[in-house]
């Protein structure tokens, strides 16, 4: 469902962020992407969600060649993917329910369908009782769960989680990763998670891809954190 | 479509109230600009009316050569009618000219009765009425060149100069109106810029969840239109009530009573319609400028 063929990205200022990346991720896979700052993780995500265009090679998601997409088609393509950020990015003046519904409103879903789906995802992330709360009334972990609910509300085929546990304590991080695993299993959503969290990668093992200086230096199907200093 | 439109309207109103002071200040700027526009339009409208009245009252008097035979008069009339800017040509024979002369002199006019018949020394003539926006002197000069025309005279250069002056004022008024419209657009554009800046986070989320560019832009454009429309309410009220008061105070005439003012209805409604349309237009263009600048998305 996600295929990268000889992908390279050089920014206008000359910075070479990615070199010859070849990657194949199947539907319903759960994949960690790890790497130091400047390793190319953010660029990889930008190429996948269509924010950047590869300098060479192809990025194909659900059969769509993202780099070749017309500008006007990018929003429609993005309805296939959900993104969760480290800083949650919730709208402070909207309730939990409204925050999730917002993602469905902008794609012009019917009001009744929106209500039904929002209730469904809030049940899934275990926040049905917080539907009328505002983000500032929630803990960090709860806010991230709202963000996850919003990202999956549209039933995306791919969920990109960009350091979703970066601002959370270990206990809360564990609940978030458990939730992502639940979504992966119940909704069959492919999960691509960028993380620095050694404990999580070790405890909840999944395929792990290591990026370094723009290259994929390891791709371990059985997962676990790489402690080899020559790799990391 | 309707569902999306309802959401856009809701967002646009929320935008106005979220930055109420800013929206109010740009609506006030539009109000101020449109009050001046309204004043200009009322002046321009009345100048047009006065110019039209004056032009209608000024005709060209064309004397026909004595030696032009009777059967050539119709050809001459056709030649004048074909000149650009000529509206109507009315023929007046020697007898009619004499009648006019007698009438002009009143009681004393009777002394001209001796010239009736064979002894009538007056020339046959055409009275030429010209179309609006044509220069009387130009048309008159062209008529005088036609063989068989002894002379072509009109009401005088003073009238023509007055009409020209009114035309200059009218053109100047249009320029002022345009400058004010641009100013109002600029102010609205700034307000929308601030609204966009305040909603950057929302816009970024919208982009991530797959909102199309037009969906993202629409509330801002609507907000600009509402601000423009809000700004036109007071100028419209001032126009309707103010002009009505002015018209009745002046008795529908200006200064000498010779120059008539535009009647209140439907004139104020036309002006109000233009003010509302200008409010919407400046709001629309002002917001489009900001939206295109700030929401342009490249990759």
Interface residues (C-beta under 8 A of the other chain):
Chain A: X49 X50 X51 X52 X53 X71 X72 X74 X75 X76 X77 X78 X79 X82 X83 X89 X91 X102 X103 X105 X106 X107 X108 X110 X111 X150 X151 X154
Chain B: X3 X4 X7 X201 X202 X204 X205 X206 X207 X208 X209 X210 X211 X212 X213 X215 X297 X298 X299
